[in-house]
Amino acid sequence: MNIELMRFRVKPGKTERVDQWLQFLNSNMPAVLETLEGERMYVETIFSETLDGAEYLYWYSIQGHGGTEVRDSAHWLDEKHLEYWDECIDPEFAPQTLVTRVSMIPQRIREQMQ
């Protein structure tokens, strides 16, 4: 199981487009959940923050091993998701992976995530 929290910087001037992107995901939740199955993604949550005038998106996820990478997916939702990604996420900013210090998941839940 891989538990991860990553930070990505949004390109300047893309706040409105990011809002559309996140609304797209929220509006298509049945399809989103369908794509997570192939990725073996148990939990995926997106957070946003503005720091010193720059906007960031954070991805928190819990994923099983052996899942499909989103860039390898042919699902229509993933294709649109990656269009938004390429338009909104700043490739000049190296993604920041935050360090997991403690993971508190009851054993009965962990067993379901294997």
VEXTORMI-295260 format. One record per residue: residue number from 1; residue in one letter; y, x, z of N, C-alpha, C, O in turn. Coordinates in nm, 3 decimals, m for minus. Layout:
VEXTORMI-295260
  nr rest    n_c2    n_c1    n_c3   ca_c2   ca_c1   ca_c3    c_c2    c_c1    c_c3    o_c2    o_c1    o_c3
 NUM    A       Y       X       Z       Y       X       Z       Y       X       Z       Y       X       Z
...
//
This chain:
VEXTORMI-295260
  nr rest    n_c2    n_c1    n_c3   ca_c2   ca_c1   ca_c3    c_c2    c_c1    c_c3    o_c2    o_c1    o_c3
   1    M  m0.117   0.085   0.000   0.000   0.000   0.000   0.124   0.090   0.000   0.129   0.189   0.072
   2    N   0.223   0.055  m0.080   0.347   0.130  m0.090   0.463   0.042  m0.041   0.488  m0.065  m0.096
   3    I   0.531   0.089   0.063   0.647   0.018   0.117   0.769   0.101   0.079   0.774   0.221   0.106
   4    E   0.868   0.036   0.017   0.979   0.112  m0.040   1.111   0.037  m0.029   1.116  m0.086  m0.041
   5    L   1.216   0.112  m0.005   1.353   0.060  m0.012   1.433   0.160  m0.094   1.446   0.276  m0.057
   6    M   1.487   0.113  m0.207   1.562   0.200  m0.297   1.700   0.143  m0.324   1.719   0.021  m0.327
   7    R   1.797   0.234  m0.343   1.935   0.194  m0.371   1.972   0.242  m0.511   1.946   0.356  m0.549
   8    F   2.034   0.151  m0.587   2.081   0.179  m0.722   2.228   0.141  m0.732   2.269   0.039  m0.678
   9    R   2.306   0.222  m0.801   2.448   0.190  m0.818   2.467   0.105  m0.943   2.408   0.131  m1.047
  10    V   2.552   0.005  m0.928   2.586  m0.084  m1.040   2.699  m0.018  m1.119   2.790   0.042  m1.062
  11    K   2.692  m0.030  m1.250   2.798   0.023  m1.336   2.929  m0.048  m1.303   2.929  m0.168  m1.275
  12    P   3.041   0.024  m1.307   3.171  m0.040  m1.281   3.195  m0.157  m1.378   3.163  m0.148  m1.496
  13    G   3.250  m0.264  m1.325   3.284  m0.380  m1.407   3.168  m0.474  m1.436   3.183  m0.567  m1.514
  14    K   3.053  m0.451  m1.375   2.934  m0.532  m1.404   2.899  m0.632  m1.295   2.791  m0.690  m1.297
  15    T   2.989  m0.653  m1.199   2.961  m0.745  m1.088   2.926  m0.885  m1.137   2.828  m0.944  m1.091
  16    E   3.003  m0.938  m1.229   2.977  m1.074  m1.279   2.842  m1.080  m1.350   2.769  m1.178  m1.336
  17    R   2.808  m0.975  m1.424   2.680  m0.971  m1.495   2.565  m0.959  m1.395   2.459  m1.020  m1.415
  18    V   2.584  m0.883  m1.288   2.482  m0.873  m1.182   2.460  m1.011  m1.120   2.346  m1.050  m1.095
  19    D   2.569  m1.083  m1.094   2.556  m1.218  m1.039   2.473  m1.307  m1.131   2.391  m1.385  m1.084
  20    Q   2.495  m1.296  m1.263   2.417  m1.373  m1.361   2.270  m1.331  m1.357   2.180  m1.415  m1.364
  21    W   2.247  m1.202  m1.346   2.111  m1.148  m1.339   2.035  m1.205  m1.220   1.923  m1.254  m1.233
  22    L   2.098  m1.197  m1.102   2.030  m1.244  m0.982   2.011  m1.396  m0.985   1.911  m1.448  m0.935
  23    Q   2.106  m1.466  m1.044   2.090  m1.611  m1.062   1.976  m1.640  m1.158   1.900  m1.735  m1.138
  24    F   1.964  m1.560  m1.263   1.852  m1.573  m1.358   1.719  m1.561  m1.285   1.628  m1.642  m1.306
  25    L   1.707  m1.461  m1.199   1.583  m1.443  m1.123   1.558  m1.562  m1.030   1.447  m1.614  m1.024
  26    N   1.662  m1.604  m0.957   1.647  m1.718  m0.867   1.611  m1.846  m0.942   1.533  m1.928  m0.892
  27    S   1.668  m1.865  m1.059   1.645  m1.987  m1.138   1.508  m1.990  m1.205   1.461  m2.096  m1.246
  28    N   1.444  m1.875  m1.215   1.315  m1.866  m1.281   1.206  m1.816  m1.185   1.117  m1.741  m1.225
  29    M   1.215  m1.858  m1.060   1.125  m1.806  m0.958   0.976  m1.826  m0.988   0.898  m1.735  m0.959
  30    P   0.932  m1.938  m1.045   0.789  m1.948  m1.077   0.743  m1.836  m1.172   0.635  m1.780  m1.154
  31    A   0.824  m1.804  m1.271   0.789  m1.695  m1.364   0.799  m1.559  m1.295   0.717  m1.471  m1.320
  32    V   0.898  m1.542  m1.208   0.910  m1.418  m1.131   0.783  m1.396  m1.051   0.725  m1.287  m1.055
  33    L   0.740  m1.497  m0.979   0.621  m1.484  m0.895   0.497  m1.457  m0.979   0.406  m1.386  m0.936
  34    E   0.493  m1.513  m1.099   0.382  m1.486  m1.191   0.378  m1.338  m1.228   0.269  m1.279  m1.233
  35    T   0.492  m1.278  m1.255   0.495  m1.136  m1.294   0.455  m1.045  m1.178   0.398  m0.938  m1.200
  36    L   0.485  m1.087  m1.056   0.452  m1.005  m0.940   0.301  m0.988  m0.922   0.255  m0.887  m0.869
  37    E   0.225  m1.086  m0.966   0.079  m1.078  m0.954   0.026  m0.954  m1.025  m0.051  m0.878  m0.966
  38    G   0.066  m0.934  m1.150   0.017  m0.818  m1.227   0.065  m0.685  m1.172  m0.001  m0.583  m1.190
  39    E   0.179  m0.687  m1.106   0.234  m0.566  m1.046   0.172  m0.535  m0.910   0.196  m0.429  m0.852
  40    R   0.091  m0.629  m0.860   0.036  m0.620  m0.724   0.148  m0.608  m0.622   0.137  m0.537  m0.522
  41    M   0.257  m0.678  m0.651   0.376  m0.678  m0.566   0.362  m0.793  m0.467   0.359  m0.909  m0.506
  42    Y   0.355  m0.759  m0.338   0.339  m0.859  m0.235   0.473  m0.912  m0.187   0.486  m1.031  m0.156
  43    V   0.573  m0.825  m0.181   0.707  m0.862  m0.137   0.806  m0.784  m0.223   0.790  m0.663  m0.242
  44    E   0.905  m0.852  m0.273   1.015  m0.785  m0.343   1.142  m0.862  m0.311   1.151  m0.982  m0.337
  45    T   1.238  m0.792  m0.256   1.364  m0.853  m0.216   1.477  m0.764  m0.265   1.469  m0.642  m0.256
  46    I   1.582  m0.827  m0.317   1.699  m0.753  m0.366   1.817  m0.784  m0.275   1.847  m0.900  m0.246
  47    F   1.883  m0.679  m0.230   2.004  m0.689  m0.148   2.119  m0.627  m0.225   2.098  m0.546  m0.315
  48    S   2.242  m0.665  m0.189   2.359  m0.602  m0.251   2.456  m0.557  m0.143   2.458  m0.609  m0.032
  49    E   2.537  m0.457  m0.179   2.636  m0.402  m0.087   2.746  m0.337  m0.169   2.721  m0.281  m0.275
  50    T   2.868  m0.345  m0.119   2.980  m0.271  m0.176   3.024  m0.168  m0.073   3.055  m0.201   0.041
  51    L   3.026  m0.042  m0.117   3.060   0.070  m0.030   3.166   0.155  m0.099   3.143   0.204  m0.210
  52    D   3.279   0.174  m0.036   3.386   0.257  m0.094   3.419   0.216  m0.237   3.446   0.301  m0.322
  53    G   3.418   0.085  m0.263   3.455   0.033  m0.393   3.345   0.033  m0.497   3.365  m0.016  m0.608
  54    A   3.229   0.086  m0.465   3.115   0.087  m0.559   3.013  m0.017  m0.513   2.987  m0.033  m0.393
  55    E   2.955  m0.085  m0.610   2.854  m0.187  m0.579   2.715  m0.126  m0.594   2.688  m0.049  m0.686
  56    Y   2.626  m0.162  m0.501   2.489  m0.113  m0.501   2.393  m0.229  m0.489   2.423  m0.330  m0.425
  57    L   2.277  m0.214  m0.550   2.166  m0.306  m0.531   2.054  m0.229  m0.464   2.026  m0.114  m0.499
  58    Y   1.991  m0.294  m0.367   1.879  m0.236  m0.295   1.754  m0.317  m0.326   1.758  m0.440  m0.323
  59    W   1.645  m0.250  m0.355   1.517  m0.315  m0.377   1.425  m0.279  m0.262   1.396  m0.161  m0.239
  60    Y   1.380  m0.380  m0.189   1.280  m0.362  m0.085   1.150  m0.420  m0.138   1.148  m0.533  m0.187
  61    S   1.043  m0.342  m0.129   0.917  m0.393  m0.182   0.798  m0.344  m0.102   0.800  m0.238  m0.039
  62    I   0.695  m0.426  m0.106   0.563  m0.389  m0.056   0.468  m0.416  m0.172   0.455  m0.529  m0.219
  63    Q   0.403  m0.309  m0.217   0.322  m0.319  m0.337   0.185  m0.256  m0.313   0.173  m0.152  m0.249
  64    G   0.082  m0.321  m0.366  m0.053  m0.266  m0.362  m0.069  m0.159  m0.469   0.017  m0.145  m0.556
  65    H  m0.176  m0.087  m0.462  m0.203   0.019  m0.559  m0.263  m0.038  m0.687  m0.335  m0.138  m0.684
  66    G  m0.232   0.026  m0.798  m0.293  m0.010  m0.925  m0.225  m0.122  m1.002  m0.283  m0.175  m1.097
  67    G  m0.106  m0.159  m0.963  m0.034  m0.265  m1.034   0.029  m0.215  m1.162   0.047  m0.095  m1.182
  68    T   0.063  m0.309  m1.249   0.130  m0.278  m1.375   0.276  m0.245  m1.348   0.341  m0.310  m1.265
  69    E   0.328  m0.145  m1.416   0.470  m0.112  m1.405   0.550  m0.216  m1.484   0.506  m0.262  m1.589
  70    V   0.668  m0.252  m1.433   0.750  m0.354  m1.497   0.784  m0.315  m1.641   0.791  m0.402  m1.728
  71    R   0.804  m0.188  m1.668   0.838  m0.143  m1.805   0.720  m0.155  m1.900   0.738  m0.150  m2.022
  72    D   0.600  m0.173  m1.847   0.481  m0.190  m1.931   0.447  m0.337  m1.954   0.353  m0.368  m2.026
  73    S   0.523  m0.426  m1.893   0.496  m0.569  m1.903   0.548  m0.627  m2.034   0.653  m0.587  m2.084
  74    A   0.472  m0.720  m2.089   0.514  m0.792  m2.210   0.563  m0.933  m2.174   0.594  m1.012  m2.263
  75    H   0.571  m0.965  m2.046   0.614  m1.098  m2.002   0.762  m1.116  m2.038   0.842  m1.025  m2.019
  76    W   0.797  m1.234  m2.088   0.934  m1.261  m2.131   1.035  m1.240  m2.018   1.146  m1.192  m2.042
  77    L   0.997  m1.274  m1.895   1.090  m1.259  m1.784   1.117  m1.111  m1.756   1.232  m1.073  m1.733
  78    D   1.013  m1.030  m1.758   1.033  m0.887  m1.735   1.118  m0.824  m1.845   1.199  m0.735  m1.818
  79    E   1.100  m0.869  m1.967   1.182  m0.816  m2.077   1.330  m0.847  m2.055   1.415  m0.761  m2.076
  80    K   1.360  m0.969  m2.013   1.499  m1.008  m1.985   1.551  m0.934  m1.861   1.665  m0.889  m1.859
  81    H   1.467  m0.921  m1.759   1.502  m0.848  m1.637   1.542  m0.704  m1.672   1.641  m0.653  m1.619
  82    L   1.467  m0.639  m1.760   1.498  m0.502  m1.798   1.624  m0.493  m1.884   1.694  m0.392  m1.880
  83    E   1.653  m0.596  m1.962   1.781  m0.600  m2.036   1.897  m0.597  m1.938   1.992  m0.520  m1.955
  84    Y   1.890  m0.682  m1.836   1.994  m0.683  m1.733   2.000  m0.546  m1.664   2.109  m0.491  m1.644
  85    W   1.885  m0.492  m1.630   1.879  m0.361  m1.563   1.953  m0.256  m1.645   2.041  m0.187  m1.593
  86    D   1.917  m0.245  m1.772   1.978  m0.143  m1.857   2.129  m0.164  m1.872   2.204  m0.068  m1.884
  87    E   2.171  m0.289  m1.872   2.314  m0.319  m1.884   2.390  m0.293  m1.754   2.508  m0.256  m1.759
  88    C   2.327  m0.312  m1.640   2.400  m0.313  m1.513   2.379  m0.192  m1.423   2.469  m0.157  m1.346
  89    I   2.265  m0.126  m1.430   2.235  m0.016  m1.338   2.283   0.115  m1.397   2.255   0.148  m1.512
  90    D   2.357   0.190  m1.317   2.419   0.316  m1.359   2.315   0.428  m1.366   2.265   0.471  m1.263
  91    P   2.282   0.476  m1.488   2.181   0.582  m1.500   2.233   0.719  m1.454   2.155   0.812  m1.436
  92    E   2.364   0.732  m1.436   2.424   0.858  m1.390   2.406   0.879  m1.240   2.425   0.990  m1.190
  93    F   2.370   0.774  m1.169   2.350   0.780  m1.024   2.200   0.788  m0.996   2.125   0.697  m1.031
  94    A   2.158   0.896  m0.935   2.016   0.909  m0.901   1.978   0.805  m0.798   2.042   0.796  m0.693
  95    P   1.874   0.725  m0.824   1.832   0.626  m0.725   1.803   0.693  m0.591   1.749   0.804  m0.586
  96    Q   1.839   0.626  m0.486   1.818   0.678  m0.351   1.701   0.605  m0.288   1.703   0.482  m0.274
  97    T   1.599   0.680  m0.249   1.485   0.622  m0.179   1.507   0.644  m0.031   1.515   0.757   0.016
  98    L   1.515   0.535   0.043   1.531   0.545   0.187   1.395   0.574   0.251   1.292   0.532   0.200
  99    V   1.398   0.646   0.361   1.275   0.690   0.426   1.222   0.581   0.519   1.294   0.530   0.604
 100    T   1.094   0.546   0.501   1.029   0.451   0.591   1.000   0.522   0.722   0.934   0.626   0.724
 101    R   1.048   0.467   0.829   1.027   0.527   0.961   0.925   0.450   1.043   0.846   0.509   1.117
 102    V   0.927   0.319   1.030   0.832   0.234   1.103   0.800   0.115   1.013   0.891   0.056   0.954
 103    S   0.676   0.080   1.004   0.634  m0.039   0.930   0.559  m0.130   1.026   0.456  m0.091   1.081
 104    M   0.610  m0.248   1.047   0.552  m0.341   1.144   0.492  m0.461   1.072   0.558  m0.563   1.053
 105    I   0.368  m0.446   1.032   0.296  m0.553   0.963   0.167  m0.575   1.040   0.086  m0.484   1.052
 106    P   0.146  m0.694   1.092   0.022  m0.721   1.166  m0.101  m0.690   1.080  m0.099  m0.708   0.958
 107    Q  m0.206  m0.646   1.145  m0.328  m0.607   1.075  m0.383  m0.720   0.989  m0.429  m0.696   0.877
 108    R  m0.379  m0.843   1.039  m0.434  m0.955   0.961  m0.357  m0.974   0.829  m0.416  m1.016   0.729
 109    I  m0.227  m0.942   0.828  m0.148  m0.949   0.704  m0.179  m0.830   0.616  m0.195  m0.845   0.495
 110    R  m0.188  m0.711   0.674  m0.224  m0.590   0.599  m0.356  m0.609   0.525  m0.370  m0.569   0.409
 111    E  m0.453  m0.669   0.591  m0.584  m0.691   0.529  m0.574  m0.778   0.406  m0.651  m0.761   0.311
 112    Q  m0.480  m0.871   0.404  m0.459  m0.957   0.288  m0.389  m0.883   0.173  m0.392  m0.928   0.058
 113    M  m0.327  m0.770   0.203  m0.251  m0.694   0.105  m0.330  m0.580   0.043  m0.274  m0.502  m0.034
 114    Q  m0.455  m0.569   0.073  m0.534  m0.457   0.020  m0.583  m0.482  m0.118  m0.651  m0.397  m0.175
//
